[in-house]
Amino acid sequence: MVPTVSLEPAGHSCWDEPLSIAVRGLAPEQPITLRTALRDEKGALFRAHARYRADSHGELDLARAPALGGSFSGLEPMGLLWAMEPDLPFWRLIKRDVQTPFVVELEVLDGHEPDGGRLLARAVHERHFMAPGVRRVPVREGRVRATLFLPPGTGPFPGIIDLFGVGGGLLEYRASLLAGKGFAVMALAYYNYDDLPKVIDILHLEYFEEAVTYLLSHPQVKGPGIGLLGTSKGAELSLSMASFLKGITAAVIINGAMVNVVSTLYYKEESLPGLGLHLERIKVRTTTTGRASSMPERPPNACRPTGRRSPRSSATPKQDTTLNPLTSLGP
C-alpha cells in the first residue's frame, strides 16, 4: 500500500484553526519522520521536523501518537506548525498581506533522519488569515489610519481596536483572524505608516480617542463601549486609553509595560514623559541550541538568584550581539 497523508480540514484552513494530521499505508511499527516547511512573504524559509513510529496497523495519527524527538517531543498534534523555526537567525514570521495564505508543505520520510530518508508522501496545505465572508475595509477618516475587519452578516458586532508595538506600520493578521470569530476589529496604525509620523518620540492620545469615536459610530459596531487588544507598546497605549478615554469597556494587555516608556504621551493639558531604556546593557545570546534570548546585563553589585539552574542556562554562548530592541525585535 502506498503511504498517504490526510489533513483535516482538507486543502485549506484558517491560521488559528486546528489542523489534524494523519498518515496511512505504512508498515506496522515503521519509523518515519514528518517534515514541514513554509516561506514567508520575503522568501525566508521556516522548517520543523519530528520523528514518529506507526502503530501496529501501519497508521499514524498525531492526535494520539507522541513525537519521539526532533523540533519537539511528546503529544503535540500541532507541533509541526508551531515549532517551525527560521533558517535566518532572529527572523520573525510576520504576515503582512492577510488576503493571501501561507503555504505549508508537509513531507513523510522513511526512517528517523530528517534530511536523508526516502520520501514516502507529500501534501500541501494553505493557511488563510481571513475566514469566508470576512470583509476588509481600509480606513482613512480624519487623522485615523487603520483597517477595519467585519464578520459576515449585518451585525452589530462587538468592537475591538488592535494595537501592535514599536515596529510601527499596520499589521492586520490578528484583526483579520478575530473578525472570523464574530468581532468587528480595527487594526490601528499610529506611526511609521502612510502620512503618520515616522518616529515614536511623541504621541498624542487624541489620535487614539478619534479612533475610538470612529469605531463606536460605525453602524455595524455594538456599543456602548469597545475593547482594546494591545501587544508591547500597543499594550502600554491600551492602558493609557483605558485610563483616560471614555467608551472603553475591556482591555487585553500582552507583554506591555505598566508605565509609559520611551515616547512622551500628551493628552489635552497633561503629558506623561517616557521612561528611558539602557540599550547598552541589553545583549542577545545565541546558544548552542540555536535559540536566541535577550536580557539586560547585571550591574556588578547585583545579586544573583539562588536555587536550581534552568536547563537552558547550561548551554554555552557562541555569539554575543548588541541588540537595539526598538529596531531588532519588530512589532
Secondary structure in CASP SS format (residue, H / E / C, confidence):
PFRMAT SS
TARGET T0000
AUTHOR 0000-0000-0000
METHOD secondary structure of the structure
MODEL  1
M C 1.00
V C 1.00
P C 1.00
T E 1.00
V E 1.00
S E 1.00
L E 1.00
E E 1.00
P C 1.00
A C 1.00
G C 1.00
H E 1.00
S E 1.00
C E 1.00
W C 1.00
D C 1.00
E C 1.00
P C 1.00
L C 1.00
S E 1.00
I E 1.00
A E 1.00
V E 1.00
R E 1.00
G C 1.00
L C 1.00
A C 1.00
P C 1.00
E C 1.00
Q C 1.00
P E 1.00
I E 1.00
T E 1.00
L E 1.00
R E 1.00
T E 1.00
A E 1.00
L E 1.00
R E 1.00
D C 1.00
E C 1.00
K C 1.00
G C 1.00
A C 1.00
L E 1.00
F E 1.00
R E 1.00
A E 1.00
H E 1.00
A E 1.00
R E 1.00
Y E 1.00
R E 1.00
A C 1.00
D C 1.00
S C 1.00
H C 1.00
G C 1.00
E C 1.00
L E 1.00
D E 1.00
L C 1.00
A C 1.00
R C 1.00
A C 1.00
P C 1.00
A E 1.00
L C 1.00
G C 1.00
G E 1.00
S C 1.00
F C 1.00
S C 1.00
G E 1.00
L C 1.00
E C 1.00
P C 1.00
M C 1.00
G H 1.00
L H 1.00
L H 1.00
W H 1.00
A C 1.00
M C 1.00
E E 1.00
P E 1.00
D C 1.00
L C 1.00
P C 1.00
F C 1.00
W C 1.00
R C 1.00
L C 1.00
I C 1.00
K C 1.00
R C 1.00
D C 1.00
V C 1.00
Q C 1.00
T C 1.00
P C 1.00
F E 1.00
V E 1.00
V E 1.00
E E 1.00
L E 1.00
E E 1.00
V E 1.00
L E 1.00
D E 1.00
G C 1.00
H C 1.00
E C 1.00
P C 1.00
D C 1.00
G C 1.00
G C 1.00
R C 1.00
L E 1.00
L E 1.00
A E 1.00
R E 1.00
A E 1.00
V E 1.00
H E 1.00
E E 1.00
R E 1.00
H E 1.00
F C 1.00
M C 1.00
A C 1.00
P C 1.00
G C 1.00
V C 1.00
R E 1.00
R E 1.00
V E 1.00
P E 1.00
V E 1.00
R E 1.00
E E 1.00
G C 1.00
R C 1.00
V E 1.00
R E 1.00
A E 1.00
T E 1.00
L E 1.00
F E 1.00
L E 1.00
P C 1.00
P C 1.00
G C 1.00
T C 1.00
G C 1.00
P C 1.00
F E 1.00
P E 1.00
G E 1.00
I E 1.00
I E 1.00
D E 1.00
L E 1.00
F C 1.00
G C 1.00
V C 1.00
G C 1.00
G C 1.00
G C 1.00
L C 1.00
L C 1.00
E C 1.00
Y H 1.00
R H 1.00
A H 1.00
S H 1.00
L H 1.00
L H 1.00
A H 1.00
G C 1.00
K C 1.00
G C 1.00
F C 1.00
A E 1.00
V E 1.00
M E 1.00
A E 1.00
L E 1.00
A C 1.00
Y C 1.00
Y C 1.00
N C 1.00
Y C 1.00
D C 1.00
D C 1.00
L C 1.00
P C 1.00
K C 1.00
V C 1.00
I C 1.00
D C 1.00
I E 1.00
L E 1.00
H E 1.00
L H 1.00
E H 1.00
Y H 1.00
F H 1.00
E H 1.00
E H 1.00
A H 1.00
V H 1.00
T H 1.00
Y H 1.00
L H 1.00
L H 1.00
S H 1.00
H C 1.00
P C 1.00
Q C 1.00
V E 1.00
K E 1.00
G E 1.00
P E 1.00
G E 1.00
I E 1.00
G E 1.00
L E 1.00
L E 1.00
G E 1.00
T E 1.00
S C 1.00
K H 1.00
G H 1.00
A H 1.00
E H 1.00
L H 1.00
S H 1.00
L H 1.00
S H 1.00
M H 1.00
A H 1.00
S H 1.00
F H 1.00
L C 1.00
K C 1.00
G C 1.00
I E 1.00
T E 1.00
A E 1.00
A E 1.00
V E 1.00
I E 1.00
I E 1.00
N C 1.00
G C 1.00
A C 1.00
M C 1.00
V C 1.00
N C 1.00
V E 1.00
V C 1.00
S C 1.00
T E 1.00
L E 1.00
Y E 1.00
Y E 1.00
K C 1.00
E C 1.00
E E 1.00
S E 1.00
L E 1.00
P C 1.00
G C 1.00
L E 1.00
G C 1.00
L C 1.00
H C 1.00
L H 1.00
E H 1.00
R H 1.00
I E 1.00
K E 1.00
V E 1.00
R E 1.00
T E 1.00
T C 1.00
T C 1.00
T C 1.00
G C 1.00
R C 1.00
A E 1.00
S E 1.00
S E 1.00
M E 1.00
P E 1.00
E C 1.00
R C 1.00
P C 1.00
P C 1.00
N C 1.00
A C 1.00
C C 1.00
R C 1.00
P C 1.00
T C 1.00
G C 1.00
R C 1.00
R C 1.00
S C 1.00
P H 1.00
R H 1.00
S H 1.00
S H 1.00
A C 1.00
T C 1.00
P C 1.00
K C 1.00
Q E 1.00
D E 1.00
T E 1.00
T E 1.00
L C 1.00
N C 1.00
P H 1.00
L H 1.00
T H 1.00
S H 1.00
L C 1.00
G C 1.00
P C 1.00
END
